[in-house]
Amino acid sequence: MVVTDLRRNLIKVAPSDVNATGNPNDKKIRRIIAEDSKWCLSTVSLLKELALAAIVKNFEKIPILEGLPPKDKAIILEKINVSLPLKITAHAIESESYWKRSCKAKYSACDVTMHGGNWKRMYFEKYLQTVVENFVPEKTDPYVITEALNMSSKYVKKLEIKQLLPPTTEPKKIEENFSESAMSLTSNVSSTDHFNFEFFLENLPHLEELRIKYGVRGCGMNFAWNLFEFTVGDCNQLANSVSRCQNLRVLSLHQSKVDDEKVRILIRRLLDHPALTELDLSNNCISDRGSKAIGKLINNRCPNLRKVCIRNNIIRVEGAKALAYALVRTETLEELDLRLNRVEDEGGQAIMRSLIKNKSLQVLRLSSNDLSERTAAIFAQVLQENKTLTTVDLSGNRLGPDGGKTIQEGITANDTIVHLDLRLTEAGQESEYCIHQRIKENTNKRSKAKNVAYHVPL
C-alpha cells in the first residue's frame, strides 16, 4: 500500500541535501514549513485562555459569568468592552470595576461620593437623568423611558433633573389673506406640560432623593418664557407621583417659578408623608399665602421633616407669622432657611418669639430680610432662654451698634451657639469681637464634652 502526503506546504529534504541546521555533520532531519509563517510552538495559548477569550468575544450574544471562578471572572470583566448594550450588562454584571470603567468612559466628571460610593448606582442615576432631560413630550418615543426604567429602576436612589424640555409644536401655515389681528392671535402659544412624572416615579421603588428644575439649559438665542414655565398640570402630576414615593426623603423643586397656587397643591399631597425629611423650594415665587401652606406642613403634619429651605422667595410679614406659629408647635424641624426674603422686623420678631418656646430648631438663617435692632432685641432674649439653637445667620441686616450690644449682652448667658453670622450688619467691631470670643468658648466646651463622652469607659 502506498501512502501519499497531500499537504501542500510540506517540503521533504533528500538525504543528500544539507540539513535544517546548516551543519553537514549533524544528523539529517525533516523540515516542515507551516502555513502561518509566524507560527511558533511557544505562542500557543492555553485552552483556558482560549475559552475566556471566546467568552469575551461572544459576551453580547451569550453573556456567561455565573459559575466561573473569581479569578477568571475578573479577567473577563477587565476585557469586556464598556460599549456593550445596557440591556445585556445592566443585570448581568455587578462588578464595581466594570462600572467604574464605564462611568469614566462616558462621563467627564465622576464623583462617586455623591452617589453613595457605588459606581453602578452612579452610572444608572446619570443615565436615567440624561434620558429624562432629553425627553421631548409628544415627540420622543415613550418606549425610551420604559426601557430605561427596566434597566435602572433597581439601582437608582437619587435623581437630579437639571432641565425639562417643553413639547415642540410645529407652527401652522398661515394663509396670506389673514388679517394682522388674526396673525397676532395665532402667535400666542399656550403653555404646555413637560415630562409626566406621575407613572415614572412609581417605577423607582428605591428613590430617596429627587431634585428637579423646570427649565432649559443653554437655550441661548432661542430663549422664550414658555421654556421655563411650570404649569398647573406639571404641578398636579408631580404632586401625585411624589405622594406615592413612600421612601422619598429629600424633595427639591428650585428655580422653577413655583407660586402660591402650585405650592399649595404640592403641600396638600405631602401632608403626612411617612419619610420626607428635607424640602427645598428655594428661588421661586412663593409669597405669604404659599408660606401658610408650608407652615401647615411644618406644624407636625410631616412626622420626619427636619429641614425646610424657602430661600429667595417673596415671603413678607404675614408669611413669617404663619411660619412662627408653626415653629411654636413643631417637634421635629431642625433647620429653617429664610434667606433673601422680606419678613422685616414684624415678621422677624414673630419668628424670634416662637424660638423661646421651640425645643427642636438648631439652625436658623434670616440673612437679608430687612431686620433691625428691634429684631435683635428679641433675639437677645432667645439667646438667654433657648437651649437648642446652635447656628444663626443674620448677615445682611441693618442691626446697627445698638443691636450688636444687645446681642452681646444676650450671648453671655448662652452656651449652645457655636456659629453666629453678623457680617454686613453694622453691629460694631467691639460687639462683634466680644460675641466671637463667647462663641469660641462655646465651641471649645462642646468639643471637650464630645471628647469626654468618646473616652468614657463602657
C-alpha positions as CSV (number, residue, x, y, z in Angstrom):
1,M,0.0,0.0,0.0
2,V,1.3,3.4,-1.0
3,V,0.6,6.4,1.3
4,T,0.6,9.8,-0.4
5,D,1.1,13.0,1.7
6,L,-1.4,15.6,0.4
7,R,-0.1,18.5,2.4
8,R,0.8,21.4,0.1
9,N,3.4,23.2,2.1
10,L,5.4,20.0,3.1
11,I,8.9,20.0,1.7
12,K,10.8,16.8,2.1
13,V,14.5,17.1,2.2
14,A,16.6,14.4,0.5
15,P,19.4,12.7,2.4
16,S,21.9,14.3,0.1
17,D,20.7,17.8,0.8
18,V,22.0,19.9,3.7
19,N,20.0,19.5,6.8
20,A,18.0,22.3,8.5
21,T,20.8,23.3,10.9
22,G,23.2,24.1,8.1
23,N,25.8,21.8,9.5
24,P,26.6,18.8,7.2
25,N,27.9,16.8,10.2
26,D,24.6,16.9,12.1
27,K,22.0,14.2,11.8
28,K,19.7,14.6,8.8
29,I,16.2,15.8,9.8
30,R,13.0,16.6,8.1
31,R,11.7,20.2,7.9
32,I,8.0,21.2,7.8
33,I,7.0,24.8,6.8
34,A,3.7,25.8,8.4
35,E,1.0,27.7,6.6
36,D,1.4,30.6,9.1
37,S,4.9,31.9,8.8
38,K,4.6,33.5,12.3
39,W,3.5,30.3,14.0
40,C,5.6,29.2,16.9
41,L,5.1,26.5,19.5
42,S,5.9,28.9,22.3
43,T,2.9,31.2,21.4
44,V,0.2,28.6,21.6
45,S,-2.4,29.7,24.2
46,L,-3.7,27.6,26.9
47,L,-7.1,26.1,26.4
48,K,-8.4,28.1,29.4
49,E,-7.2,31.3,27.9
50,L,-8.8,30.5,24.6
51,A,-12.1,29.7,26.4
52,L,-12.0,33.1,28.3
53,A,-11.2,34.9,25.1
54,A,-14.2,33.3,23.4
55,I,-16.5,34.3,26.3
56,V,-15.3,37.9,26.0
57,K,-15.8,37.9,22.2
58,N,-19.3,36.5,22.3
59,F,-20.4,38.1,25.5
60,E,-23.0,40.2,23.7
61,K,-24.7,37.1,22.3
62,I,-24.1,34.7,25.2
63,P,-23.3,36.5,28.5
64,I,-21.6,34.0,30.7
65,L,-20.4,34.9,34.2
66,E,-22.2,32.7,36.7
67,G,-20.3,29.6,37.9
68,L,-16.9,30.9,36.9
69,P,-14.0,31.1,39.4
70,P,-13.4,34.6,40.8
71,K,-10.1,35.0,39.0
72,D,-11.5,34.0,35.6
73,K,-14.5,36.3,36.2
74,A,-12.2,39.2,37.0
75,I,-10.2,38.6,33.7
76,I,-13.4,38.6,31.7
77,L,-14.7,41.8,33.3
78,E,-11.4,43.6,32.6
79,K,-11.6,42.7,28.9
80,I,-15.3,43.3,28.2
81,N,-16.0,46.4,26.1
82,V,-17.8,49.1,28.1
83,S,-19.8,50.0,24.9
84,L,-21.9,46.8,25.1
85,P,-25.7,47.4,25.1
86,L,-27.0,48.2,28.6
87,K,-29.8,45.7,28.2
88,I,-27.1,43.0,28.3
89,T,-24.8,44.3,31.0
90,A,-27.4,46.0,33.4
91,H,-28.4,42.9,35.3
92,A,-25.6,40.5,34.3
93,I,-22.7,42.5,35.7
94,E,-22.4,43.6,39.3
95,S,-18.6,44.2,39.4
96,E,-17.7,47.7,40.5
97,S,-14.5,47.6,38.4
98,Y,-16.5,47.3,35.2
99,W,-19.0,50.1,36.1
100,K,-16.1,52.3,37.2
101,R,-14.6,51.9,33.7
102,S,-18.0,52.6,32.2
103,C,-18.5,55.8,34.1
104,K,-15.1,57.2,33.3
105,A,-15.5,56.3,29.6
106,K,-18.9,58.0,29.4
107,Y,-18.9,60.9,31.8
108,S,-16.2,63.6,32.2
109,A,-17.0,64.3,35.9
110,C,-17.2,61.3,38.1
111,D,-17.7,62.0,41.8
112,V,-18.8,58.6,43.2
113,T,-19.2,60.1,46.7
114,M,-22.3,61.9,45.5
115,H,-23.8,58.5,44.7
116,G,-23.2,56.5,47.9
117,G,-19.8,55.4,46.7
118,N,-21.3,52.9,44.3
119,W,-20.2,53.1,40.7
120,K,-23.1,51.1,39.2
121,R,-25.6,53.3,41.0
122,M,-23.8,56.4,39.8
123,Y,-23.9,55.1,36.2
124,F,-27.6,54.4,36.1
125,E,-28.6,57.5,38.0
126,K,-26.7,59.6,35.5
127,Y,-28.1,57.5,32.6
128,L,-31.7,58.0,33.7
129,Q,-31.1,61.7,34.3
130,T,-29.9,62.1,30.7
131,V,-32.9,60.2,29.3
132,V,-35.3,62.4,31.2
133,E,-33.5,65.6,30.4
134,N,-33.5,64.9,26.7
135,F,-37.1,63.7,26.6
136,V,-39.4,65.9,24.4
137,P,-43.1,65.4,25.1
138,E,-45.2,64.4,22.1
139,K,-42.0,63.7,20.1
140,T,-39.8,61.2,21.9
141,D,-41.0,57.6,21.9
142,P,-42.3,56.7,25.4
143,Y,-40.6,53.3,24.9
144,V,-37.3,55.0,25.6
145,I,-38.4,55.8,29.1
146,T,-39.9,52.3,29.6
147,E,-36.7,50.7,28.5
148,A,-34.5,52.9,30.7
149,L,-36.7,52.2,33.7
150,N,-36.5,48.4,33.2
151,M,-32.7,48.6,33.2
152,S,-32.1,51.1,36.0
153,S,-35.0,51.0,38.5
154,K,-33.3,48.6,40.8
155,Y,-30.2,50.8,41.2
156,V,-31.5,54.4,41.4
157,K,-31.7,56.1,44.8
158,K,-31.0,59.7,43.8
159,L,-32.3,61.6,40.7
160,E,-31.2,65.2,39.9
161,I,-33.0,66.6,36.9
162,K,-31.4,69.9,35.8
163,Q,-33.6,70.6,32.8
164,L,-37.0,69.6,31.4
165,L,-37.8,70.2,27.7
166,P,-41.2,71.5,26.7
167,P,-43.2,70.0,23.8
168,T,-42.2,71.2,20.4
169,T,-45.3,72.2,18.4
170,E,-44.8,72.9,14.7
171,P,-46.2,76.3,13.6
172,K,-49.3,76.0,11.5
173,K,-49.2,77.6,8.0
174,I,-50.9,81.0,7.9
175,E,-52.7,81.9,4.8
176,E,-51.7,85.1,3.1
177,N,-55.2,86.7,3.3
178,F,-55.2,86.5,7.2
179,S,-55.6,89.9,8.8
180,E,-52.9,91.2,11.2
181,S,-55.1,90.7,14.2
182,A,-55.6,87.0,13.3
183,M,-51.9,86.6,12.9
184,S,-51.2,88.1,16.3
185,L,-53.7,85.7,17.9
186,T,-52.0,82.7,16.3
187,S,-48.6,83.9,17.6
188,N,-49.7,83.4,21.3
189,V,-48.8,79.9,22.1
190,S,-50.4,78.4,25.2
191,S,-48.4,76.8,27.9
192,T,-48.0,73.1,27.7
193,D,-47.0,70.4,30.2
194,H,-43.5,69.0,30.5
195,F,-42.4,65.4,31.3
196,N,-45.0,63.4,33.1
197,F,-43.6,62.1,36.4
198,E,-46.9,60.5,37.5
199,F,-46.1,57.0,36.4
200,F,-42.4,57.4,36.1
201,L,-41.6,57.7,39.9
202,E,-43.9,54.7,40.7
203,N,-41.3,52.5,38.9
204,L,-38.4,53.7,41.1
205,P,-39.1,51.8,44.4
206,H,-35.7,52.8,46.0
207,L,-35.8,56.5,45.2
208,E,-34.8,58.6,48.2
209,E,-33.7,61.9,46.8
210,L,-35.4,63.9,44.0
211,R,-34.2,67.3,42.7
212,I,-36.0,68.9,39.8
213,K,-35.6,72.2,37.9
214,Y,-38.1,73.2,35.3
215,G,-36.2,75.0,32.6
216,V,-33.9,74.6,29.7
217,R,-30.1,74.9,29.9
218,G,-28.1,76.6,27.2
219,C,-31.0,77.9,25.2
220,G,-29.0,80.9,24.1
221,M,-30.7,83.0,21.3
222,N,-33.7,80.6,21.4
223,F,-34.8,81.9,24.7
224,A,-38.6,82.0,25.4
225,W,-40.5,82.3,28.6
226,N,-42.5,79.2,27.9
227,L,-39.3,77.2,28.2
228,F,-39.3,78.0,31.9
229,E,-43.0,77.5,32.6
230,F,-44.1,75.3,35.5
231,T,-47.7,74.7,34.7
232,V,-50.6,73.6,36.9
233,G,-50.7,70.3,35.1
234,D,-47.0,69.8,35.8
235,C,-47.6,70.5,39.5
236,N,-50.5,68.1,39.7
237,Q,-48.6,65.3,38.0
238,L,-45.5,65.8,40.2
239,A,-47.6,66.1,43.4
240,N,-49.5,62.9,42.7
241,S,-46.3,61.0,41.9
242,V,-44.3,62.3,44.9
243,S,-47.1,61.3,47.3
244,R,-46.7,57.7,46.2
245,C,-43.0,57.6,46.7
246,Q,-43.1,56.2,50.3
247,N,-39.2,56.1,50.6
248,L,-38.6,59.7,49.4
249,R,-36.5,61.6,51.9
250,V,-35.4,64.7,50.0
251,L,-37.5,66.8,47.6
252,S,-36.1,69.8,45.9
253,L,-38.1,71.9,43.4
254,H,-35.9,75.0,43.0
255,Q,-35.8,77.8,40.4
256,S,-39.0,76.6,38.8
257,K,-41.3,79.6,39.1
258,V,-43.4,77.9,41.8
259,D,-46.1,80.3,43.0
260,D,-48.6,80.2,45.8
261,E,-51.2,78.1,43.9
262,K,-48.7,75.5,42.9
263,V,-47.1,75.2,46.3
264,R,-50.4,74.7,47.9
265,I,-51.2,71.8,45.5
266,L,-47.8,70.3,46.3
267,I,-48.0,70.7,50.1
268,R,-51.5,69.2,50.1
269,R,-50.1,65.9,48.7
270,L,-47.1,66.0,51.0
271,L,-49.1,66.1,54.3
272,D,-48.4,63.1,56.5
273,H,-45.7,61.8,54.2
274,P,-44.0,59.0,56.1
275,A,-40.4,59.5,55.0
276,L,-39.8,63.1,53.9
277,T,-37.0,64.8,55.9
278,E,-36.0,67.7,53.7
279,L,-38.0,70.1,51.5
280,D,-36.2,72.7,49.2
281,L,-38.4,75.3,47.5
282,S,-35.7,78.0,47.1
283,N,-35.5,80.6,44.3
284,N,-39.2,80.5,43.4
285,C,-42.2,82.9,43.6
286,I,-43.8,81.9,46.9
287,S,-45.4,84.7,48.9
288,D,-47.4,84.8,52.2
289,R,-50.3,82.6,51.0
290,G,-47.9,79.8,50.0
291,S,-45.9,80.3,53.2
292,K,-49.0,79.5,55.2
293,A,-49.3,76.1,53.4
294,I,-45.6,75.4,54.3
295,G,-46.3,76.3,57.9
296,K,-49.1,73.8,58.0
297,L,-46.6,71.1,56.8
298,I,-44.1,72.1,59.5
299,N,-46.8,72.0,62.2
300,N,-46.4,68.3,62.8
301,R,-48.1,67.2,59.6
302,C,-45.0,65.6,58.3
303,P,-43.6,63.4,61.1
304,N,-40.0,63.2,59.9
305,L,-39.5,66.7,58.4
306,R,-36.1,68.1,59.6
307,K,-35.2,70.8,57.1
308,V,-37.1,73.4,55.1
309,C,-35.4,75.8,52.7
310,I,-37.5,78.6,51.2
311,R,-34.6,80.9,50.4
312,N,-35.0,83.7,47.8
313,N,-38.8,83.9,47.6
314,I,-41.2,86.9,48.3
315,I,-42.3,86.0,51.8
316,R,-43.3,89.0,53.9
317,V,-44.8,89.7,57.3
318,E,-47.9,87.5,57.2
319,G,-46.0,84.6,55.8
320,A,-43.3,84.9,58.5
321,K,-46.1,85.0,61.2
322,A,-47.6,81.8,59.8
323,L,-44.1,80.1,60.0
324,A,-43.7,81.4,63.5
325,Y,-47.0,79.9,64.5
326,A,-45.8,76.5,63.2
327,L,-42.4,76.8,64.9
328,V,-44.1,77.0,68.3
329,R,-45.8,73.7,67.7
330,T,-43.3,71.7,65.7
331,E,-41.3,68.9,67.4
332,T,-39.2,67.7,64.6
333,L,-37.9,70.7,62.5
334,E,-34.2,71.3,63.0
335,E,-33.3,73.8,60.2
336,L,-35.2,76.7,58.6
337,D,-33.7,78.7,55.8
338,L,-35.5,82.0,55.1
339,R,-32.6,84.0,53.5
340,L,-33.3,86.6,50.8
341,N,-37.0,87.3,51.7
342,R,-38.6,90.4,53.2
343,V,-40.1,89.4,56.5
344,E,-39.0,92.8,58.1
345,D,-39.0,93.5,61.8
346,E,-42.6,92.5,62.4
347,G,-42.1,89.1,60.9
348,G,-38.6,88.7,62.3
349,Q,-39.8,89.4,65.8
350,A,-42.6,86.8,65.5
351,I,-40.1,84.2,64.5
352,M,-37.7,85.1,67.3
353,R,-40.6,84.9,69.9
354,S,-41.5,81.5,68.6
355,L,-38.0,80.3,69.3
356,I,-38.4,81.0,73.0
357,K,-40.9,78.1,73.1
358,N,-39.4,76.0,70.4
359,K,-37.3,73.0,71.5
360,S,-36.2,71.4,68.2
361,L,-34.8,74.1,65.8
362,Q,-31.0,74.1,65.6
363,V,-30.3,76.2,62.5
364,L,-32.0,79.5,61.6
365,R,-31.0,81.5,58.5
366,L,-32.5,85.0,58.2
367,S,-29.9,87.0,56.2
368,S,-31.1,89.9,54.0
369,N,-34.6,90.2,55.4
370,D,-34.7,94.0,56.3
371,L,-34.3,93.3,60.0
372,S,-33.1,96.0,62.5
373,E,-32.2,96.4,66.2
374,R,-35.8,95.7,67.2
375,T,-35.5,92.1,66.0
376,A,-32.0,91.9,67.6
377,A,-33.6,92.8,71.0
378,I,-35.9,89.7,70.8
379,F,-33.0,87.6,69.6
380,A,-31.1,88.5,72.7
381,Q,-33.9,87.1,74.8
382,V,-33.8,84.0,72.7
383,L,-30.1,83.6,73.4
384,Q,-30.9,83.6,77.1
385,E,-33.7,81.1,77.1
386,N,-33.3,78.8,74.1
387,K,-31.0,75.8,74.7
388,T,-31.2,74.0,71.3
389,L,-30.2,76.7,68.7
390,T,-26.6,76.3,67.6
391,T,-26.4,78.2,64.3
392,V,-27.9,81.6,63.4
393,D,-27.4,83.7,60.2
394,L,-28.4,87.4,60.5
395,S,-26.0,88.8,57.9
396,G,-27.1,91.5,55.5
397,N,-29.5,93.1,58.0
398,R,-29.0,96.6,59.5
399,L,-28.9,95.7,63.2
400,G,-26.7,98.7,64.0
401,P,-24.5,99.3,67.0
402,D,-27.4,99.1,69.4
403,G,-28.4,95.7,68.0
404,G,-24.9,94.5,68.3
405,K,-24.7,95.5,72.0
406,T,-28.0,93.8,72.7
407,I,-26.8,90.6,71.2
408,Q,-23.6,90.8,73.1
409,E,-25.4,91.0,76.4
410,G,-27.7,88.1,75.5
411,I,-25.0,85.8,74.4
412,T,-23.1,86.0,77.7
413,A,-25.8,83.7,79.1
414,N,-25.8,81.3,76.2
415,D,-23.6,78.2,75.9
416,T,-25.1,76.5,72.8
417,I,-24.5,78.9,70.0
418,V,-21.4,77.9,68.0
419,H,-21.9,79.9,64.8
420,L,-23.4,83.4,64.5
421,D,-23.0,85.3,61.2
422,L,-23.2,89.1,61.7
423,R,-21.5,90.2,58.5
424,L,-22.7,93.4,57.0
425,T,-24.9,94.2,60.0
426,E,-23.0,97.3,61.2
427,A,-23.1,95.8,64.7
428,G,-19.8,97.4,65.7
429,Q,-16.3,95.9,65.9
430,E,-16.2,95.7,69.7
431,S,-19.5,93.9,69.9
432,E,-18.6,91.5,67.2
433,Y,-15.3,90.7,68.9
434,C,-16.9,90.0,72.2
435,I,-19.6,87.8,70.5
436,H,-16.9,85.9,68.6
437,Q,-15.0,85.3,71.9
438,R,-18.1,83.9,73.5
439,I,-18.8,81.6,70.5
440,K,-15.2,80.4,70.7
441,E,-15.7,79.4,74.3
442,N,-18.9,77.6,73.5
443,T,-17.2,75.7,70.7
444,N,-14.3,74.7,72.9
445,K,-16.8,73.5,75.6
446,R,-18.7,71.4,73.1
447,S,-15.5,69.8,71.7
448,K,-14.3,68.9,75.2
449,A,-17.7,67.4,76.1
450,K,-17.5,65.3,72.9
451,N,-14.0,64.1,73.8
452,V,-15.1,63.2,77.3
453,A,-18.1,61.3,76.0
454,Y,-15.9,59.5,73.5
455,H,-13.4,58.3,76.1
456,V,-15.9,57.3,78.8
457,P,-15.2,53.5,79.5
458,L,-18.1,51.1,78.9
